[in-house]
Structures are given as C-alpha cells and as structure tokens.
C-alpha cells in the first residue's frame, strides 16, 4: 500500500537500557506530577520529568484523550502506516510522549471534575498545563484552584505568549513561534524566503525552560513549604535563544544575520559539498585553519594576510570558503573527513535523521532508544528520543511502558485518592471520568 512501510517486527519486549540498570533511585522518585498537557510542548516537559523519575499522571479527556493519539504516523501489527489500519495501532506521538506515564480520564468540562482535580492536586507536587491562556482558569483547574487545594504545589503553565498574552487571536503553533521569534530569518541565504527549522524547535525549547523553572520552584517549595506559578512562553523561550546568538547585531556591522551554510562571524566554519554528499567543517581557531589549508595542499596560505588571523579569515570568509569547497567537491565525504581528522580539524559528515538517531553510541548511552508498542514490541528503525542527561550517582531515562487511554483510572482514583468502588462507578456512569 502506498505510504506504508513494513519494517521487520521484533515482538520480544526486551527491557530498555535504563530499565536493566541497577535499581538506583532516580532523582525525582517520590515526586508526583498531575499532567494536564496536550500535543507536544507540555507532554515533552512532563516526559522529561518522568525520565528523571517522577510519577506522572496524565489527565485526558474521556472522549478520545490527547489529540496526539490520532496523529499519523502509526505503528501496529502491520508496521508503520500513515493511516490507522487497526484499533490497536498507536500514534508514534503516543509511543514517544507518554512513556512511563499513567493515564486517567477526567472530563474537565463537567462541574464535578473540579473536586476530583483538587484531590489529585492534594496528592501531587507539580501540575503542568499548556492550554491556551485562560483556558485552565475557565475549566477550574488553573493555578488559583490548585493553590487552594495544595499551597505547596508547583504549577507550570506553558503557553504561546505567557500569562499576559498578546493582542489579537494569540494562537500559538510552532511555525507561528518560529516566525515571530526571528528564527526563520536566521537560516537560509540572503534573498531566500524565510526558512522554517525542520524540527519543531518552538515547541521543544519551551519545555526545556519549563523543567528548569519547575525544578527551581520545587527546590524552594521543599525548603519553604510554599509553591508558586511557573510561567513559560514559547515565544519568550525561542526568542531568548535567538537573542543569545546575537544574529540581530550582525546587520549593523555589515554582516548578514542569516547564516545559510556558513557562520558569518567565524571562518572557516560551515557545510561544504563533497563528491557524494556534504561535510561540516568547524575550524575558526588558527591551529585548525592551518590544518585545513595544509589539507588543501596550500600551507603557504597560513601566512597570507587574508587568512593568517582570525579576524582576517572572517573578513575574507567568502574567498576562504570557496577555496575549501573547490577541494571538497573533488573528494568523497569519507576522504574529506579522514584527511581533515588526520590534521586535527573538527569535521563530520552530514547525516540523515535515520542515520543519526540509530547511532550505536547514542543508543548505548540511552540518548536515543527504541520505541515499543505494548503488544507488538519494536521494529527496525523505530527509534525515539532518550534522556541525554546522565548522573554519576543515580539513573535517569524513560520507561518503555505506554498507557492506553484511562488505563490507570482504578490505580489512581482508588489507590492514590482512596475513592471507593461505588464512587468510581458513579463518576464513570455520569461521564466525569469516562
């Protein structure tokens, strides 16, 4: 069938690297997170907390759950597909972002849900949500409601533009954030249309800052007994990264703020075409630049006033980069890398994503890891993110378990909150929890 691949299935459920290591407590074990998040930015933040050992209780709408459950591509008994073929096919987004979490259903639009939410918060340390600004308050699950239930609660909101919002519709999607942050005008060449970064960097940068804020607030809550609201915006997070690189200051200095294949303020530094692909060369320091010129067979250029100093190489970067690419174009990527590495020059082949995520070094460290369907295991090339944070005294990393929608209702509502069977049945019959 067009659009579908059928990778070789491995139905054995071997433990992930992190699960097979010694049973050393993870850093956030004993911390409970109420996860109200949807889509990508929020779920990635709570995934990170889960990877550090927190118990993450994902609260989902009984009517379909997190919308990512219905996002292509899917994985199931017939392998990867862009369309759901069977009821037990699972979105790769679910296999990636719900690992190690528990799923409960709760209809937050039902007035009775407020009491259940309050009970969850009383048993929690952290709440994370990424609704549009004001939505959590309208549903009765905002910071004020959480704080009233538990003054120690650390409550994190990830939104497009922060608690203050922005004039207009204020709808935030990754491409909107990339556009407003200036990111799209830092890539590509002068005169090119705006270039969207290939991964959803707006969605992925905010949760990193969110987790930093959460951990800082959690430390203070443990010390003072008082929680607080952590407010992180996608636009603020990505724009802070843009500002940190200072691309906006290059144009007044006569340099393009768009990097294209090369870095305007460093040379030689960039991506060069080879006979069979591309190679990245990063050699701004004089000793590395000398290695590049020696590889070109022109060591005498080390004494050329254009290339002898760091500032000179930047001023004449176009000439220098043209010289280098004349050389790289006539050689294979493997030959270029081997020649430069022999001279101590930092360089690497440009890899496709599938090559990169399957790197044996990264897999062995747990920086990337196989994704696993609860029934059908994994498949060749079915790899997702790991947790690239390694501690010397405690383990980190994601569990491979992926919950079905509402799978943990009984465990959470009965065992954690202490609800009786009759009350759980009543809430279920009224549609509050499913």
Number of C-alpha atoms within 10 A of each C-alpha: 6 6 9 14 12 14 14 12 16 13 15 11 14 13 12 17 17 20 15 9 11 9 10 10 14 18 17 16 14 13 18 21 26 23 27 23 23 21 18 17 26 26 26 23 29 31 24 21 26 28 28 23 23 23 23 26 25 27 26 24 20 19 14 12 21 20 14 18 20 18 17 16 17 25 29 25 17 17 20 24 20 15 16 18 16 12 7 16 23 26 23 25 20 23 22 23 24 26 20 22 26 24 24 26 23 27 20 23 13 14 12 16 20 19 13 19 19 19 18 24 27 18 17 22 24 27 28 28 25 25 18 18 20 13 13 19 13 11 16 20 22 20 22 15 17 26 21 13 18 20 17 24 27 30 26 26 27 27 28 29 22 17 16 11 16 12 7 6 7 14 14 17 14 20 17 15 26 24 17 14 22 18 24 18 23 22 20 18 17 14 7 11 11 18 17 18 15 6 9 16 19 28 28 19 22 24 27 17 20 25 20 13 18 24 16 13 23 23 14 16 18 12 10 10 12 16 22 19 20 23 18 24 27 30 25 21 24 24 19 14 13 16 14 10 10 11 20 18 13 14 11 9 9 8 15 19 23 25 18 18 14 23 18 21 20 18 27 28 23 19 21 23 20 21 15 13 16 20 23 19 25 21 21 21 15 17 13 19 27 24 22 26 19 17 19 18 11 11 15 11 17 19 11 12 11 18 24 16 17 17 15 14 25 21 18 15 22 15 13 20 19 12 13 19 17 14 18 23 17 14 17 17 23 16 14 24 20 15 17 21 16 11 15 15 23 17 19 19 17 16 12 8 8 11 11 12 22 18 12 12 11 16 17 11 17 22 18 22 26 24 25 29 25 18 13 19 20 24 21 13 15 20 19 18 18 24 19 14 14 14 10 5 10 13 20 26 29 27 19 26 16 22 20 17 22 20 14 18 21 16 14 17 20 15 11 12 15 13 15 13 12 9 13 17 14 13 17 16 11 11 17 21 27 19
